[in-house]
């Protein structure tokens, strides 16, 4: 029986670790699919990379990814909703700061997102994400390596 090799799917619109993903994927010869809206033009030239552009409407990138993944694939995203859907399809999910999404933490993360949105609707200004630190990039790299070496998944 032929085992289908897992792929890495990247929510690429605001992904700050594209180079790290490609470096680590190259070690395992795993295809990386970068999905981005036309508003976030992405120019990558790498033999393992595919770049897919979708329209700029709300959630287009997320819907393309979730419709294309298969169980065992790895999703790189900072979107908790996409991560939750990916987990439900049997995928692995990792945030760009190195945080792994699991069945144990995704409900908590989604609830915090909901509370933040309610706070914003009430008129309170919320800060956006801060820039990645060198330590966070290294944490991402280490956790990506661990997921890529996992015998059961990727």
C-alpha positions as CSV (number, residue, x, y, z in Angstrom):
1,X,0.0,0.0,0.0
2,X,1.4,3.4,-1.0
3,X,1.5,5.9,1.9
4,X,0.7,9.4,0.8
5,X,3.4,11.8,2.0
6,X,2.1,14.6,4.2
7,X,2.4,18.2,3.2
8,X,2.9,21.5,5.0
9,X,0.2,24.1,4.3
10,X,1.0,27.7,5.2
11,X,-1.5,30.5,5.9
12,X,1.0,32.8,4.2
13,X,-0.7,36.2,4.2
14,X,1.2,37.4,7.4
15,X,3.5,34.4,8.0
16,X,6.9,35.7,9.3
17,X,8.7,32.4,9.2
18,X,8.5,31.3,5.6
19,X,12.2,30.9,5.2
20,X,12.4,28.7,8.3
21,X,9.6,26.5,7.0
22,X,11.4,26.0,3.7
23,X,14.7,25.2,5.4
24,X,13.2,22.6,7.6
25,X,11.0,21.1,4.9
26,X,14.0,20.7,2.7
27,X,15.7,18.5,5.3
28,X,12.7,16.0,5.0
29,X,11.9,16.7,1.3
30,X,8.3,17.7,2.2
31,X,6.2,19.9,-0.1
32,X,5.2,23.2,1.3
33,X,2.0,24.9,0.0
34,X,1.8,28.6,0.6
35,X,-1.7,30.0,0.3
36,X,-2.1,33.7,0.1
37,X,-4.6,36.3,-1.1
38,X,-3.9,38.4,-4.1
39,X,-3.6,41.4,-1.8
40,X,-0.5,39.8,-0.2
41,X,1.6,39.0,-3.3
42,X,4.2,36.4,-2.5
43,X,7.2,35.6,-4.6
44,X,9.0,32.3,-3.7
45,X,11.2,30.2,-5.9
46,X,12.0,26.9,-4.3
47,X,11.6,23.3,-5.7
48,X,9.5,22.2,-2.8
49,X,7.3,25.3,-2.6
50,X,3.9,25.8,-4.3
51,X,2.3,29.2,-4.1
52,X,-1.4,29.5,-4.5
53,X,-3.3,32.8,-4.7
54,X,-6.9,33.1,-3.8
55,X,-9.3,36.1,-3.9
56,X,-9.1,38.6,-1.1
57,X,-12.6,38.0,0.3
58,X,-13.0,37.1,4.0
59,X,-11.7,33.7,5.0
60,X,-10.7,32.7,1.4
61,X,-7.2,31.5,2.4
62,X,-8.6,29.5,5.3
63,X,-11.3,27.9,3.2
64,X,-8.8,27.0,0.5
65,X,-6.5,25.4,3.0
66,X,-9.1,23.4,4.9
67,X,-10.6,22.1,1.7
68,X,-7.2,21.0,0.4
69,X,-5.6,19.4,3.5
70,X,-5.7,15.7,4.4
71,X,-5.2,13.9,7.7
72,X,-1.6,14.0,8.7
73,X,-0.7,17.3,7.0
74,X,0.7,20.1,9.0
75,X,-0.9,23.6,9.0
76,X,1.1,26.6,9.9
77,X,-1.2,29.4,11.0
78,X,-1.9,32.0,13.7
79,X,-5.6,31.7,13.1
80,X,-7.2,29.7,15.9
81,X,-10.3,29.0,13.8
82,X,-8.3,27.5,11.0
83,X,-6.2,25.5,13.5
84,X,-9.4,24.1,15.1
85,X,-10.8,23.0,11.7
86,X,-7.4,21.4,10.8
87,X,-7.3,19.5,14.1
88,X,-10.8,18.2,13.3
89,X,-9.6,16.8,10.0
90,X,-6.7,15.0,11.7
91,X,-4.0,17.5,10.8
92,X,-1.3,18.9,13.0
93,X,-1.3,22.7,13.6
94,X,1.5,25.0,14.6
95,X,1.6,28.8,15.2
96,X,4.4,31.0,13.9
97,X,5.7,31.6,17.5
98,X,6.1,27.9,18.0
99,X,2.9,27.2,19.9
100,X,1.3,23.8,19.0
101,X,-2.4,23.7,18.7
102,X,-4.0,20.6,20.3
103,X,-7.4,19.3,21.3
104,X,-6.4,20.3,24.9
105,X,-5.7,24.0,24.2
106,X,-7.8,25.0,21.2
107,X,-11.1,25.6,23.1
108,X,-9.3,27.9,25.5
109,X,-7.7,29.8,22.6
110,X,-10.9,30.2,20.8
111,X,-12.7,31.5,23.9
112,X,-9.9,34.1,24.4
113,X,-10.3,35.2,20.8
114,X,-14.1,35.5,21.3
115,X,-13.6,37.6,24.4
116,X,-11.0,39.9,22.6
117,X,-13.5,40.4,19.8
118,X,-16.3,41.3,22.2
119,X,-14.0,43.7,23.9
120,X,-13.1,45.4,20.6
121,X,-16.8,45.6,19.7
122,X,-17.4,47.4,23.0
123,X,-15.0,50.1,21.8
124,X,-11.8,49.2,23.6
125,X,-8.7,49.4,21.5
126,X,-6.6,46.2,21.4
127,X,-3.0,45.9,20.5
128,X,-1.9,43.9,17.5
129,X,0.7,41.2,17.7
130,X,4.2,42.3,18.6
131,X,7.2,41.4,16.3
132,X,8.7,38.0,16.7
133,X,11.7,37.7,18.8
134,X,14.8,35.6,17.9
135,X,13.8,33.2,20.7
136,X,10.3,32.7,19.3
137,X,11.7,32.0,15.8
138,X,14.0,29.4,17.3
139,X,11.1,27.9,19.3
140,X,9.1,27.7,16.1
141,X,12.1,26.0,14.4
142,X,12.5,23.5,17.2
143,X,8.8,22.6,17.4
144,X,8.6,22.3,13.6
145,X,11.5,19.9,13.6
146,X,9.8,17.8,16.3
147,X,6.6,17.6,14.3
148,X,8.5,16.8,11.1
149,X,10.3,13.9,12.8
150,X,7.2,12.5,14.4
151,X,6.8,8.9,13.1
152,X,3.0,8.9,13.4
153,X,2.2,12.1,11.6
154,X,4.5,14.2,9.5
